[in-house]
Amino acid sequence: MMRITLTLLVTAAALAARGALGARVDHYHPDEPRAAAATGARAETDASFWNKQAQDAITARLLRVEPKGKARNVIMFLGDGMSVPTLAAARALRGQRRGSSGEEAELYFETFPTAGLAKTYCVNAQVADSACTATSYLCGVKTNQGLLGVTAAVRRGDCEAARDSANQVESIAEWALADGRDAGIVTTTRITHASPAGAFAKSGNRNWETDADVRDAGHDPATCPDITHQLVHMHPGNKFKVILGGGRRTFLPTTVTDEEGGRGRRTDGRNLIEEWQQDKESRNVTYKYIWNRRELMELNDNPPEYLLGLFESTHLQYHMEGDVETEPTLAELTETAIKMLSRNEKGFFLFVEGGRIDHAHHDNMVELSLDETIEMDAAVARAAALLDEQDTLIVVTADHAHVMSYNGYSNRGHDILGPNREVDLSGVPYMTLSYTNGPGFRPHMEGVRPDVTKEESYRTPRWKTHVDAPLESETHGGDDVAVFARGPHHSLFTGLYEQHQVAHLIGYAACIGPGLHACSAAHSSAAPASLALALAAALFVSFLSRRS
């Protein structure tokens, strides 16, 4: 009883702090921020400031001419789990790190001329995972959760159905290779993780990264090759000129320890790093296997034809925690890949993933997630500086969202990683960035939340912000994700569309893959008439169906 009375008193005090209890209060919108010291420049108080900013933006858009030629090169940047709130919070953090209030800051790729939204659901799921989405945006076909490179006719775990060529689909990387271009993948996760694997794997389960995983599921790896085996020995993975990421353990047998003490996970006794090298030697091409940043930097001026870089036993370390001597940045990996792939005069397709944005979100470690987002943005900027906008299409997007929210009514410039300027009804602070579920839940005491700002580990990189529902791992969100584009035919990427259309839009701009192509003479002359006929036929069918 005494505890309940105390809670009521604290609640009343919190309400009183907002204004007299008897006064009229707008419960939906609090009073304006009491402090203005952190707001923008004095010029922002004048309407002319905003009018000029808007007019400058209009002028810049009008002066920008969209390239209409073929996209010879294509780079897809994928921020795994990079939701729209993640973008907003990351840009604020970037600005605050540079000494500004933050809200007005921009990520580099947010300056791209075209932005759109993609719907991320899977054929069998309201909220997507990274496998069905990888199949969607890389292969142009929506599928079921957990599947890679196969249609929704396959049920997860069905080895035979996944190996049926009738159920398999091709990726943008395969389209590029078929056109004589080169292809490669770069990621901060294991190279055989769901997102990068979408570029090369045909698998009934995203978790079948080694032969042991396939056997544990009751299947024969000889019939159902694991994802790492597919990368090394099967098309298109064995044609990739550059493969950079983590995941040495899926290449090595359990009897082998890697360069940093990690033990392999394969039970077939095969060393697929050695087999990758042997495959390249048999083709009489130059190749190199590397495992640390120093080796990467040393070969930048004279890279081989084929490069395999595996920098960790599993995922790469978070950027804020990585060893700068051994751990390359995503921007450095991207630059090496571009230098290698640019040697093909016909062009290339490169997939680059900032994969650990997702992992930090799953653990409710918001600062690490936002920092990984900023690091991916740096990789985009590096790529844009190295390549001509006239013939290189850069697309930046995410596979799915997360359940981090950006909330409250703090002053402008308020610490994005700190508590909100207000408190809850019990007088307890709450964070501006919080999650609806995950491992960061703290038990409430008689209905009162604990004050997380008093924890010993508060604001350390691995500190978990507070959540509503306790879970072992935070879930994905079902929100639409943003798509940004720069380069030939970038305006195609505007609007709201299904996620699988991203692959087809890229195919159109690059003149690869099935369907309409920007550089097709037949399309440019006959398409308007054919499209008009198709539309008329569709309208007629619709009319008949309504009458019946």
C-alpha positions in Angstrom: 0.0 0.0 0.0 2.8 2.4 0.9 4.5 1.6 -2.4 1.3 2.4 -4.4 0.9 5.7 -2.4 4.5 6.6 -3.3 3.9 5.8 -6.9 0.8 8.1 -7.0 2.8 10.9 -5.4 5.6 10.5 -7.9 3.1 10.5 -10.7 1.4 13.7 -9.4 4.8 15.3 -9.1 5.6 14.4 -12.7 2.4 15.9 -13.8 2.9 19.0 -11.8 6.3 19.5 -13.4 4.5 19.8 -16.7 2.2 22.5 -15.4 -0.4 23.1 -12.7 -2.6 20.1 -12.2 -5.8 22.2 -12.5 -4.6 24.0 -15.7 -5.9 23.1 -19.1 -3.3 20.7 -20.7 -3.0 19.5 -24.3 -2.4 15.8 -23.5 -1.4 15.1 -27.1 1.2 17.8 -27.5 3.3 19.2 -24.6 4.3 22.8 -24.2 7.1 24.1 -26.5 10.7 23.1 -25.4 11.7 25.3 -22.5 15.3 25.6 -23.6 16.4 27.0 -26.9 20.2 27.0 -26.5 20.6 23.9 -28.7 18.5 25.0 -31.6 19.8 26.1 -35.0 21.4 29.3 -36.1 19.7 32.7 -35.5 19.0 33.0 -39.2 16.5 30.1 -38.9 14.1 32.4 -37.1 13.6 34.3 -40.3 11.2 33.0 -43.0 13.7 34.0 -45.7 16.1 31.4 -44.5 13.7 28.6 -45.2 12.4 30.1 -48.4 15.9 30.4 -49.8 16.8 26.9 -48.8 13.7 25.6 -50.6 14.4 27.6 -53.7 18.0 26.4 -53.8 16.8 22.8 -53.6 14.4 23.4 -56.4 17.1 25.0 -58.6 19.5 22.1 -57.9 16.8 19.6 -58.9 16.0 21.5 -62.1 19.7 21.7 -63.1 20.3 18.0 -62.5 20.1 16.0 -65.7 19.3 12.4 -65.4 21.7 10.1 -67.3 19.7 8.0 -69.8 22.4 5.7 -71.2 23.0 2.2 -70.1 24.2 1.6 -66.6 27.5 -0.2 -67.3 28.2 -0.6 -63.6 25.7 -1.3 -60.8 26.4 -1.3 -57.1 23.6 -2.2 -54.7 24.2 -1.2 -51.1 22.1 -3.0 -48.6 21.8 -1.8 -45.1 20.5 -4.9 -43.3 17.6 -3.8 -41.1 18.1 -0.1 -42.0 14.6 1.1 -41.2 13.5 4.7 -41.8 13.8 5.6 -38.1 17.3 4.2 -38.2 18.1 6.6 -41.1 16.7 9.6 -39.1 18.6 8.7 -35.9 21.8 7.9 -37.7 21.8 11.3 -39.5 21.2 13.0 -36.2 24.0 11.1 -34.5 26.4 12.0 -37.4 25.5 15.6 -37.1 25.9 15.7 -33.4 29.3 14.0 -33.6 30.3 16.9 -35.9 29.2 19.5 -33.4 25.8 20.5 -34.9 22.3 19.9 -33.5 22.1 16.9 -35.8 18.5 16.9 -37.1 19.4 19.0 -40.2 22.3 16.7 -41.1 22.3 14.3 -44.1 23.7 10.9 -44.8 25.5 11.0 -48.1 23.1 8.7 -49.9 20.2 10.8 -48.8 21.3 13.4 -51.3 20.7 11.1 -54.2 18.2 12.5 -56.7 15.6 9.8 -56.4 14.0 8.1 -53.4 11.2 5.6 -53.1 9.7 3.0 -50.8 9.6 -0.8 -51.1 7.1 -3.2 -49.4 9.0 -6.0 -47.7 6.6 -8.8 -46.8 7.3 -12.4 -47.9 4.9 -14.7 -49.8 4.1 -16.5 -46.5 5.1 -13.8 -43.9 3.8 -10.4 -42.8 7.3 -9.4 -41.5 10.2 -10.5 -43.6 13.6 -12.1 -42.8 16.8 -11.5 -44.7 16.6 -14.5 -46.9 13.2 -14.0 -48.6 14.1 -10.4 -49.0 17.5 -11.2 -50.6 15.7 -13.4 -53.1 13.3 -10.5 -53.7 15.6 -7.6 -54.4 18.5 -9.6 -55.9 16.5 -12.2 -57.9 13.3 -10.2 -58.7 10.9 -12.9 -57.2 9.2 -12.9 -53.8 9.4 -16.1 -51.9 8.9 -17.7 -48.4 10.8 -16.9 -45.3 14.2 -18.6 -45.0 14.6 -19.5 -48.7 17.4 -18.3 -51.0 17.3 -18.2 -54.8 14.1 -20.4 -55.1 10.4 -19.6 -55.5 7.6 -19.9 -53.0 6.8 -23.3 -54.5 9.5 -24.6 -52.1 8.7 -25.1 -48.4 11.5 -24.3 -46.0 13.7 -27.3 -45.4 12.7 -29.1 -48.6 16.0 -30.1 -50.1 14.7 -31.8 -53.2 12.3 -29.0 -54.2 15.1 -26.4 -53.8 17.4 -28.4 -56.1 14.7 -28.6 -58.8 15.8 -26.1 -61.5 12.1 -25.3 -62.2 12.0 -23.7 -58.8 15.3 -21.8 -59.0 15.7 -18.2 -60.0 18.7 -16.2 -61.2 20.2 -13.2 -59.4 21.3 -9.8 -60.8 24.9 -11.2 -60.5 24.0 -14.0 -62.8 22.4 -11.6 -65.3 25.6 -9.5 -65.2 27.9 -12.5 -65.8 25.7 -13.7 -68.7 26.3 -10.3 -70.3 30.1 -10.6 -70.0 30.4 -8.4 -67.0 32.1 -9.2 -63.7 30.5 -9.6 -60.3 31.4 -9.5 -56.6 30.1 -9.4 -53.1 31.2 -7.4 -50.0 29.7 -7.7 -46.5 30.4 -7.2 -42.8 28.7 -10.5 -42.0 29.7 -14.0 -42.9 29.9 -14.2 -46.7 27.5 -17.1 -46.6 24.9 -15.2 -44.5 21.4 -14.7 -45.9 21.9 -11.3 -47.7 25.1 -12.0 -49.6 24.0 -15.6 -50.3 21.1 -14.2 -52.2 23.5 -13.3 -55.0 24.6 -16.9 -55.6 22.8 -19.6 -53.5 19.8 -21.8 -54.3 18.9 -23.2 -50.9 15.8 -24.5 -49.1 17.2 -23.1 -45.8 19.3 -20.0 -45.2 20.9 -21.8 -42.3 22.5 -24.6 -44.4 25.9 -22.8 -44.5 28.0 -26.0 -44.0 27.6 -29.7 -44.8 27.0 -30.2 -41.1 24.0 -28.0 -41.2 22.6 -29.9 -44.1 23.2 -33.3 -42.3 21.6 -32.0 -39.1 18.5 -31.3 -41.1 18.4 -34.9 -42.3 19.7 -34.4 -45.9 22.7 -35.5 -47.9 25.1 -32.7 -48.8 25.8 -34.5 -52.0 22.2 -34.0 -53.1 21.7 -30.7 -51.3 25.0 -28.8 -51.4 25.6 -26.3 -48.6 25.8 -22.6 -49.2 29.6 -22.4 -48.9 30.1 -25.3 -51.3 27.9 -23.5 -53.8 29.9 -20.3 -53.5 33.2 -22.1 -54.2 32.2 -24.8 -56.7 29.0 -23.8 -58.4 27.8 -21.1 -60.8 27.6 -18.1 -60.2 29.7 -18.0 -57.0 32.7 -19.6 -58.5 32.8 -16.8 -61.1 32.8 -13.9 -58.6 36.0 -11.9 -59.0 35.9 -10.5 -55.5 34.5 -12.0 -52.3 35.1 -10.0 -49.1 33.6 -10.5 -45.7 33.6 -12.8 -42.7 32.9 -16.5 -42.1 36.1 -18.5 -42.3 34.5 -21.1 -40.1 32.1 -22.3 -42.9 35.1 -22.9 -45.2 37.2 -25.0 -42.8 36.8 -28.5 -41.3 36.4 -29.0 -37.5 40.0 -30.2 -37.4 41.5 -26.9 -38.6 42.0 -23.7 -36.6 42.1 -20.4 -38.6 44.6 -17.6 -38.4 43.0 -16.1 -35.3 42.2 -19.3 -33.4 38.7 -19.9 -34.7 37.8 -23.5 -35.4 36.1 -24.7 -38.6 32.5 -26.0 -38.7 32.7 -28.5 -41.6 32.4 -32.2 -40.9 33.3 -33.4 -44.4 37.0 -32.8 -43.8 37.2 -30.4 -46.7 39.1 -27.1 -46.7 37.1 -24.9 -49.1 39.6 -22.0 -48.9 42.2 -24.4 -50.4 39.7 -25.7 -52.9 38.9 -22.1 -54.0 42.6 -21.6 -54.6 42.9 -24.8 -56.4 40.0 -24.0 -58.7 41.6 -20.7 -59.7 44.9 -22.3 -60.2 43.3 -24.9 -62.5 41.9 -22.0 -64.6 45.3 -20.4 -64.8 44.2 -17.1 -63.4 45.8 -15.0 -60.7 44.3 -15.2 -57.3 44.8 -14.3 -53.6 43.4 -15.3 -50.3 43.7 -12.8 -47.5 42.5 -12.6 -43.9 43.5 -9.1 -42.5 43.5 -5.4 -43.3 47.3 -5.2 -43.9 47.1 -7.8 -46.7 44.1 -5.9 -48.2 46.0 -2.6 -48.3 49.2 -4.2 -49.8 47.4 -5.6 -52.9 45.3 -2.5 -53.6 47.8 -1.2 -56.3 48.1 -4.5 -58.0 45.2 -6.8 -57.2 44.8 -10.3 -58.7 42.1 -11.4 -61.0 40.3 -13.2 -58.2 40.3 -12.2 -54.5 38.9 -14.1 -51.5 39.1 -12.1 -48.2 37.8 -13.6 -45.0 38.5 -11.3 -42.1 36.9 -13.1 -39.2 35.8 -16.6 -38.2 32.2 -15.4 -38.2 31.0 -11.8 -38.7 33.3 -8.8 -38.9 33.6 -6.9 -35.6 31.5 -3.9 -35.1 33.3 -0.8 -36.4 33.4 0.9 -32.9 35.1 -2.2 -31.5 37.2 -3.5 -34.4 41.0 -3.8 -34.4 42.2 -1.3 -36.9 45.3 -3.4 -37.6 43.4 -6.4 -38.8 39.8 -5.2 -39.5 39.2 -3.3 -42.7 36.4 -0.8 -42.9 33.4 -1.3 -45.3 34.6 1.7 -47.3 38.1 0.1 -47.7 36.5 -3.2 -48.8 34.3 -1.5 -51.3 37.2 0.5 -52.8 39.2 -2.7 -53.4 36.2 -4.4 -55.0 35.6 -1.5 -57.3 39.2 -1.3 -58.4 39.2 -5.0 -59.2 35.9 -5.1 -61.0 36.5 -1.9 -63.0 39.0 -3.6 -65.1 36.2 -5.2 -67.1 35.3 -2.8 -69.9 31.8 -4.2 -70.1 31.1 -3.3 -66.5 30.2 -5.1 -63.3 27.6 -5.8 -60.6 28.7 -5.4 -57.0 26.7 -6.2 -53.9 27.8 -4.4 -50.7 26.1 -5.1 -47.3 26.3 -3.2 -44.1 25.1 -6.3 -42.3 25.7 -5.6 -38.7 23.2 -2.7 -38.5 20.7 -5.6 -38.1 22.7 -7.5 -35.5 23.0 -4.5 -33.1 19.3 -3.8 -33.4 18.5 -7.4 -32.5 20.5 -6.9 -29.3 19.0 -3.5 -28.6 22.4 -1.9 -28.9 21.3 1.3 -30.6 24.6 3.2 -30.8 26.4 0.3 -32.5 23.6 0.0 -35.0 23.6 3.7 -35.9 27.4 3.7 -36.2 27.2 0.8 -38.6 24.7 2.8 -40.6 27.1 5.8 -40.7 30.0 3.4 -41.8 27.9 2.1 -44.7 27.2 5.6 -45.7 30.9 6.2 -45.9 31.3 3.3 -48.2 28.6 4.7 -50.5 30.4 8.0 -50.6 33.7 6.3 -51.4 32.0 4.4 -54.3 30.4 7.5 -55.7 33.8 9.3 -55.7 35.4 6.4 -57.6 32.8 6.0 -60.3 31.2 8.2 -63.0 27.5 9.0 -62.4 26.9 8.9 -66.1 27.4 5.1 -66.4 27.2 3.8 -62.9 23.9 3.1 -61.1 24.1 3.1 -57.3 21.1 1.9 -55.4 20.9 2.0 -51.6 18.2 0.2 -49.7 17.3 -2.1 -46.8 15.9 -5.6 -46.7 13.5 -5.0 -43.8 12.9 -2.7 -40.9 13.3 -3.1 -37.1 11.2 -2.0 -34.1 13.4 0.8 -32.9 11.3 4.0 -32.4 12.4 7.6 -32.3 10.1 9.3 -29.8 9.3 12.0 -27.4 9.3 15.8 -27.5 12.9 16.8 -26.8 14.5 20.1 -27.8 16.2 20.3 -31.1 19.8 19.1 -30.7 19.0 17.0 -27.7 21.4 14.1 -27.3 20.0 11.5 -29.7 21.4 8.6 -27.6 20.2 10.0 -24.3 17.0 10.2 -22.3 14.1 12.3 -23.6 13.6 15.7 -22.0 10.4 14.4 -20.4 9.7 11.6 -17.9 7.0 9.0 -17.8 4.0 9.2 -15.5 6.0 7.7 -12.6 8.7 10.3 -13.0 11.2 7.9 -14.6 13.3 8.9 -17.7 12.8 7.2 -21.0 15.2 7.1 -23.9 14.6 9.0 -27.1 15.5 5.8 -29.0 13.8 2.7 -27.7 12.5 -0.7 -28.9 9.1 -2.4 -28.6 10.7 -5.7 -27.9 14.1 -7.5 -27.3 16.6 -8.5 -24.7 16.8 -5.0 -23.1 13.7 -5.5 -21.0 14.0 -4.6 -17.3 11.4 -6.0 -14.9 9.1 -3.3 -13.4 8.7 -3.0 -9.7 5.1 -2.7 -8.7 4.3 -1.1 -12.0 7.2 1.3 -12.1 10.0 1.1 -14.7 13.6 1.2 -13.5 15.7 4.2 -14.2 18.1 2.8 -16.8 20.2 6.0 -16.8 21.5 5.0 -13.4 22.9 1.7 -14.6 26.7 1.2 -14.4 27.0 0.3 -18.1 24.7 3.2 -19.2 25.9 4.7 -22.6 28.6 2.2 -23.2 28.5 0.9 -26.8 27.0 -2.5 -25.8 24.5 -1.0 -23.4 21.0 -2.2 -24.2 18.3 0.5 -24.3 15.0 -0.3 -22.7 12.2 -2.2 -24.4 8.5 -3.0 -23.8 8.2 -6.8 -24.4 11.0 -9.1 -23.2 12.4 -11.4 -26.0 15.7 -13.2 -26.5 16.2 -11.2 -29.7 14.5 -8.1 -31.0 12.3 -8.7 -34.0 12.2 -7.2 -37.5 9.5 -4.7 -38.4 7.0 -4.8 -41.2 7.6 -1.2 -42.3 8.3 -0.2 -45.9 12.0 0.5 -46.4 13.6 3.4 -48.3 15.3 3.1 -51.7 17.8 5.7 -52.9 19.2 5.8 -56.5 21.8 7.8 -58.4 22.9 7.2 -62.0 21.3 6.1 -65.3 17.5 5.9 -65.1 17.5 6.7 -61.4 14.0 8.2 -61.6 12.6 4.7 -62.1 13.1 4.1 -58.4 10.6 6.7 -57.2 7.2 5.9 -55.7 6.0 2.9 -53.6 6.4 -0.6 -55.1 6.9 -4.2 -54.3 10.5 -5.0 -53.2 11.1 -7.6 -55.9 10.7 -4.8 -58.5 14.1 -3.4 -57.4 15.9 -6.1 -59.3 13.9 -5.6 -62.5 14.4 -1.8 -62.3 18.2 -2.4 -62.1 17.9 -4.9 -65.0 16.1 -2.3 -67.1 18.7 0.4 -66.4 21.7 -1.9 -66.9 20.2 -3.8 -69.9 20.6 -7.2 -68.3 18.2 -10.0 -67.2 14.7 -10.7 -68.5 12.1 -8.2 -69.7 12.3 -4.6 -70.9 15.7 -2.9 -71.3 16.6 0.8 -71.6 19.0 0.2 -74.5 16.7 -2.0 -76.5 15.9 -0.4 -79.9 12.7 -2.5 -80.1 11.6 -1.2 -76.7 12.3 2.4 -77.4 10.4 2.5 -80.7 7.6 -0.1 -80.1 7.1 -0.1 -76.4 4.6 2.8 -76.2 2.3 1.1 -78.7 2.6 -2.3 -77.1 2.1 -0.9 -73.6 -1.0 0.9 -74.8 -2.4 -2.3 -76.3 -1.6 -4.2 -73.1 -3.3 -1.6 -71.0 -6.4 -1.6 -73.2 -6.6 -5.4 -73.0 -6.2 -5.3 -69.2 -9.0 -2.7 -68.9 -11.3 -4.8 -71.2 -10.7 -7.9 -69.1 -11.4 -5.9 -65.9 -14.6 -4.5 -67.5 -15.8 -8.0 -68.4 -15.0 -9.4 -64.9 -17.1 -6.7 -63.3 -20.1 -7.4 -65.6 -19.9 -11.1 -64.7 
